[in-house]
Amino acid sequence: MVQRDACLEELDDMRGSRGNLELGLLLLMVLVTGGFSLWLYSLAGERVRRDADQFVSDKALLLAYNVNTQNVGQVRFVDREWRADRFTPVGQTFDLAWQPAFVSARLMEPILPSEEVRRHARHPLGVYVHDSVSRQGERYRMATVGVERGGVTWGYAQIGIRVTERDAPMKRFGAVLAMGNLVALGLAFVVLRLTLQQSRQPLAALAETARSMAGASLGRHRFVPPEDAPEMAEVARLFNQLLDRLATTQEAQQRFIADASHELRTPLTVLRGEIDVALRRERSTPEYRSTLETLRGEILRLSRLADNLLALARLDAGGVPERRERVDLSTVCRETVERLGCLAAEQGVRLVVEAVEDLPVMGDALGLERVLTNLVENALQHSPA
């Protein structure tokens, strides 16, 4: 029973391990999908920002080309003509002293450039793309370029788009990506749950087999793994071996109990007979002494018998074999007959030993005595008085 409970605990641990595996796989999927989504979102964001910077740079160059060098505030800028599919730009121009000359209609007031923007705008490398903030707190992504004709700078032109307008597609993409991740994780969880539940069925059948084991039928139980779970074949083989060992141990225990009850019955009967005989009438001191010596011999035999039964139990369990030594069989026969004489007298039978003085054999003295005792007991039991 203890081994069966241990087996059930092991199966529960295996099912717990499967549950931990399910949780671990789900967390791994969350990390993988989350990491991939962040990478994809970052990649898309970089592409959107790069396209926006290219857009404002191209439009700034176009605005600078359309500026009248005699009057940098004179420029044709119509919102619907400069609008693109995704962006609606704003524009403004400045004279050489960075005084606003033109501001598009979508700007309530000009966005004055910082010293850093002015410094980079004078650089001959071309367009400078930067962030700017209006007085109302609106952030713009702007491109600043000098208005040049024949190597002479006549002023500066700027084109910008709102950062919120630029990032709007990324917000929509992020929402779609998050929803897709949730759907994918939900489907993956369902598939993983069904897969692990199907793989857990052989363990459940194994646990049910272990729970249904009865004490008298251990050897008849066998666990047969399903054909669609070949990985359980080794577990089934080990489980069936455990059942065989449990059945063998149980049989050994039953034999031990039967042997103990049988072997102890005769010495106890002899003790009772000797005591009854001694109590029938008054005895002399030598007679009492003889009776006590007989009783002492039986008690010593009981001690040796207990040791022998323990050795027999170990032998049945696969332990060390019985000890073999040189034994005088005639002596064993005489001691057995003398010890069982009282039992034979009660049945009106006289026991006689006819053997040579020295009859050596190799064996276990107590085991031989037990065999002779069983033979004599059976003879007394089945012999007429």
Secondary structure by P-SEA (a helix, b strand, c coil): caaaaaaaaaaaaaaaaaaaaaaaaaaaaaaaaaaaaaaaaaaaaaaaaaaaaaaaaaaaaaaaaacccccccbbbbbccccccccccccccccccccccccccccccccccccaaaaaaaacccccccccccccccccccbbbbbbcccccccbbbbbbbbccccaaaaaaaaaaaaaaaaaaaaaaaaaaaaaaaaaaaaaaaaaaaaaaccccccccbbbbcccccccaaaaaaaaaaaaaaaaaaaaaaaaaaaaaaaaaaaaaaaaaaaaaaaacccccaaaaaaaaaaaaaaaaaaaaaaaaaaaaaaaaacccccccccccaaaaaaaaaaaaaaaaaaacbbbbbbcccbbbbbccaaaaaaaaaaaaaaaaaaccc
